[in-house]
Amino acid sequence: MTILVTGATGTVGQHVTELLVRRGTSVRALTRNSTRARTKLPEGVRIVEGDLMQPETLADAFHGVEAMFLITSSDEPYADLNTDPQVVALAEAAGVKRVVVLVGYGEGPVEEALKASSMQWTLVQPVEFMANVLADWRDTIRTEGAVREFYGNALSARVHEGDIAAVAVEALLGDNHHGRSYPLTGPEALTRREAVSAIAAAIGKDIRFIELSEEEARQQWREQGYEEESIEFFVQMAINTPEVGYTVLPTVEQVLGRPARTFAEWATEHKREFLS
C-alpha cells in the first residue's frame, strides 16, 4: 500500500510519516517545499511537490496511491493553507480508497465532499495541540524565564501531537474505522498556569506566569500580525472556552489500547527546546 501524507512536514504530518515508515508502509509525502521536506523526513519517503489550494498541481501525487492523510488547513503557526474541496474529487478519480482527515475547528466543505464520495473516510478531531505552546511560550521562556498570557485559568484538554498521528495511522491501516469521527483529547484538563508549571518542572527552572489584561493581550496579538477577527476568537476561546475544549475523552485509549500521553510527558520530551 502507498499512502499519501499531506502536510508531511507539519506538527502532526511529520509524526504520521514517521509512524507509517516504522510500520513498513510506502509513504509519499506531499509538500510545497521539497527542499525543506528532505531535511525533516525519514529516508525512503518519496517527496512530491504540490499545493492543496491548487488541485491542478496534484495529478502526479495521487498516481498509485491507495490511502491518504489529508489536512484541511496548516497546523504550523502563520501558515496560509485552506484545502480546496476539489482535492477530494481528484483523489477519488485517481483510485484512492481511504482518506483520514485532520479536522480543524468544525467540519467544512472538504469533510462534506469526502462524506459524499465513495471512499472510506475517518475524521480525526483533536482539541488544542500540546505543541502549540512551543510557538506561544518557547521564546519568552528561553529569554526571560517567563510566559505572558491572557486568562491563566483557561482550561484545555490538550492532546499530544504524536497521539493524534497514532490514531490517524490506525485509521489508515486498520479496519472498522470507516465513517467514524474521533474527537481527541489528552488525559487531563490543565489551566494555562498549570501547563507552565509542568514545563518548569520538566526543565528544572522557575517560570514566571505574567497574566495579561484583555487589552494587553489584544495588543500583543496585533503586534504578532493577527487580524481583529482572529483576536476576538482568541479572547472568547479563553474567557468562554467551549466545553469540548476541556472535556477529557477516552478516544485515544479506545483506538490505541493505551492511555493518552500527559502534558508532563510532552514537556519532558521537549525540554531542550525551552532551554537557552
C-alpha positions in Angstrom: 0.0 0.0 0.0 1.2 3.5 -0.8 -0.1 6.3 1.4 0.0 9.9 0.6 0.7 12.2 3.6 -0.3 15.8 3.0 1.3 18.4 5.3 4.1 15.9 5.8 6.4 18.4 7.5 3.8 19.8 9.8 3.3 19.2 13.5 1.1 16.1 13.0 2.1 15.1 9.5 5.7 14.5 10.4 4.6 12.1 13.1 2.2 10.3 10.7 5.0 9.9 8.2 7.5 8.5 10.7 5.0 6.1 12.2 4.0 4.8 8.7 7.7 4.3 7.8 8.2 2.3 11.0 5.3 0.0 10.1 6.9 -0.7 6.7 4.4 1.3 4.7 5.3 3.0 1.4 4.9 6.7 2.0 4.6 9.6 -0.4 4.9 13.0 1.2 3.2 16.0 -0.3 4.8 19.3 0.4 5.0 22.8 -1.0 8.7 22.9 -0.2 10.6 19.8 -1.2 14.0 21.2 -0.1 12.7 21.7 3.5 11.0 18.3 3.5 14.2 16.4 2.7 15.8 17.8 5.9 12.8 16.7 8.1 11.5 13.4 6.7 12.9 9.8 7.1 14.9 8.2 4.3 12.9 6.2 1.9 10.0 8.6 1.8 9.2 9.8 -1.7 8.7 13.6 -1.7 6.4 15.3 -4.2 5.6 18.9 -4.6 2.0 20.2 -4.8 -0.4 22.7 -3.3 -3.7 21.7 -1.7 -5.1 25.1 -2.7 -4.2 24.4 -6.3 -5.7 20.9 -7.2 -4.2 21.1 -10.7 -0.7 20.6 -9.1 -1.7 17.2 -7.6 -2.1 14.8 -10.5 1.3 13.1 -10.1 0.9 13.0 -6.3 -2.1 10.7 -6.5 -0.8 8.2 -9.0 -0.8 4.7 -7.5 -2.0 6.0 -4.0 -4.4 3.8 -2.1 -4.9 5.9 1.0 -4.3 9.5 2.1 -3.8 11.5 5.3 -5.4 14.9 4.4 -5.2 18.2 6.2 -7.7 20.9 5.6 -5.5 23.7 7.0 -2.0 24.0 8.2 -1.1 23.1 11.8 2.0 25.3 11.6 2.0 28.9 13.0 1.2 31.7 10.5 1.0 29.2 7.5 -1.5 30.0 4.8 -3.4 26.9 3.7 -7.1 26.2 3.1 -7.5 22.9 1.2 -9.7 23.1 -1.9 -12.6 20.6 -1.7 -11.8 19.6 -5.3 -8.9 17.6 -3.9 -11.4 15.0 -2.7 -12.8 14.5 -6.2 -9.3 14.2 -7.7 -8.3 11.6 -5.1 -11.5 9.6 -5.8 -10.9 9.7 -9.6 -7.3 8.6 -9.1 -8.4 5.5 -7.3 -7.7 6.4 -3.7 -9.8 4.1 -1.4 -9.4 5.5 2.1 -8.9 9.0 3.5 -8.2 10.2 7.0 -8.8 13.9 7.6 -7.3 16.0 10.3 -10.2 18.3 11.1 -9.7 21.9 12.4 -12.4 24.0 14.1 -15.5 22.2 12.8 -16.3 20.4 9.6 -16.4 22.2 6.3 -16.5 21.7 2.5 -13.7 19.2 2.4 -15.4 16.9 5.0 -18.7 17.3 3.2 -17.2 16.3 -0.1 -15.5 13.3 1.5 -18.7 12.1 3.1 -20.4 12.3 -0.3 -17.7 10.3 -2.0 -17.4 6.6 -2.5 -14.2 6.4 -0.4 -13.8 5.2 3.1 -13.3 8.1 5.5 -12.4 8.8 9.1 -12.3 12.2 10.7 -9.7 12.9 13.4 -10.8 15.9 15.5 -8.3 16.9 18.1 -8.7 19.8 20.6 -5.7 22.1 21.2 -2.3 20.5 20.4 0.3 20.4 23.2 2.8 21.5 20.6 1.1 24.9 20.3 2.9 26.1 23.4 6.2 25.9 21.5 5.1 28.8 19.3 3.4 30.6 22.1 5.8 30.3 25.0 9.2 29.0 24.0 10.9 32.2 23.2 10.0 34.1 26.3 10.7 31.1 28.5 14.2 30.9 26.9 15.0 34.6 27.1 13.1 35.8 30.2 12.1 32.7 32.2 8.5 33.9 31.8 5.2 33.4 30.0 3.0 36.3 29.2 -0.5 35.0 28.7 -4.1 36.1 28.9 -6.5 34.5 31.3 -4.3 32.0 33.2 -7.3 29.9 34.4 -8.4 28.9 30.9 -8.7 25.2 30.7 -7.6 22.9 27.9 -7.5 19.1 27.5 -4.5 19.5 25.2 -3.6 16.4 23.2 -0.1 15.1 22.3 0.5 15.5 18.5 2.1 12.1 18.5 -1.2 10.6 19.8 -3.1 12.4 17.1 -0.8 10.9 14.5 -1.0 7.4 16.0 -4.8 7.5 15.8 -4.6 8.6 12.2 -2.2 5.8 11.3 -4.5 3.2 12.9 -7.4 4.6 10.8 -5.3 4.4 7.7 -4.0 0.9 8.2 -6.7 -0.8 10.3 -10.2 -1.9 9.7 -13.5 -0.8 11.3 -12.7 3.0 11.2 -14.8 3.9 8.1 -17.5 6.5 8.9 -16.1 7.3 12.3 -15.3 10.7 13.8 -12.7 10.6 16.5 -12.6 13.6 18.9 -9.2 13.5 20.6 -8.1 15.0 23.9 -5.3 14.4 26.4 -5.9 12.5 29.7 -6.4 15.7 31.7 -7.6 19.3 31.5 -5.0 21.9 32.7 -5.1 25.6 33.1 -2.5 27.7 31.3 -0.9 28.3 34.7 -0.7 24.6 35.4 0.8 23.9 31.9 3.5 26.5 32.6 4.2 24.8 35.9 4.6 21.4 34.1 7.2 22.9 31.8 9.0 24.4 34.7 9.2 21.0 36.4 10.4 19.4 33.2 13.3 21.9 32.7 14.1 22.3 36.4 13.7 26.0 36.4 11.2 28.5 37.7 9.0 30.1 35.1 7.0 33.3 36.0 3.5 33.5 34.7 2.6 37.0 33.9 -1.1 37.4 33.3 -2.0 39.9 30.6 -5.1 42.1 30.7 -7.5 41.7 27.8 -6.3 44.9 26.2 -2.6 43.9 26.7 -3.3 40.5 25.1 -5.1 42.1 22.2 -2.2 44.4 21.6 0.3 41.6 21.8 -1.7 39.6 19.1 -1.9 42.7 16.9 1.9 43.0 17.1 2.2 39.4 16.1 0.2 40.1 13.0 -3.2 38.6 13.8 -6.3 40.2 12.3 -9.1 41.5 14.6 -11.4 38.6 13.8 -8.8 36.1 15.0 -8.0 38.2 18.1 -11.7 38.2 19.0 -11.8 34.4 18.6 -8.7 34.1 20.9 -10.3 36.2 23.6 -13.6 34.3 23.5 -11.9 30.9 23.5 -10.1 31.9 26.7 -13.0 33.5 28.6 -15.7 31.2 27.3 -13.9 28.0 26.4 -16.4 25.6 24.8 -17.0 22.5 26.9 -15.5 20.4 24.1 -12.1 22.1 24.7 -11.7 20.9 28.3 -13.8 17.8 28.5 -11.5 14.7 28.7 -12.5 11.9 26.4 -11.2 8.3 26.3 -10.9 8.1 22.5 -7.1 7.9 22.2 -7.1 4.9 24.6 -10.0 3.3 22.9 -8.4 3.4 19.5 -4.7 2.7 20.5 -5.2 0.4 23.5 -3.0 2.6 25.7 -3.6 5.9 27.7 -3.1 9.2 26.0 0.2 10.9 27.0 0.1 13.6 29.6 1.3 17.2 29.2 4.1 16.5 31.7 5.4 13.7 29.5 5.2 16.0 26.5 7.1 18.7 28.4 9.8 16.3 29.3 10.2 15.1 25.7 10.6 18.8 24.6 12.5 20.2 27.5 15.6 21.0 25.4 13.5 23.4 23.3 12.7 25.5 26.3 16.3 25.8 27.4 18.5 28.6 26.0 
